[in-house]
Amino acid sequence: MSILFLISVFGVVVCIFLWLRDIRIWARSLLPGYRKASIDGVYQTALATAGAGIVWIWPHITILGTGIVLLALYLQGKEKREKIWTNEPALTRFFGSVPRNNTRR
């Protein structure tokens, strides 16, 4: 097992975390940018998982699999989302104790 496999697995975990974050924000606010980001997160997570699988199955081309994981993480950050944070600290946002604007209809 190489260090690139561990980096790829960490990238998959980060991709899953960002995808679940987008789902949670969309479920609470119903903003269309987060809806699209959560739908696209399915494909990006699948791409990252495939990249980690390439690193695991074919260890002689680990750089290709790690590159695919990094591509998925790059695509995860390219989605246009609405600005929902004001000036809350990151720890408060992480635990979800930020007051929300309920825009549900």
Summary of the structure (lengths in Angstrom):
residues: 105
radius of gyration: 16.0
end to end distance: 50.7
largest distance: 53.1
contacts: 292
relative contact order: 0.19
helix: 74%
strand: 0%
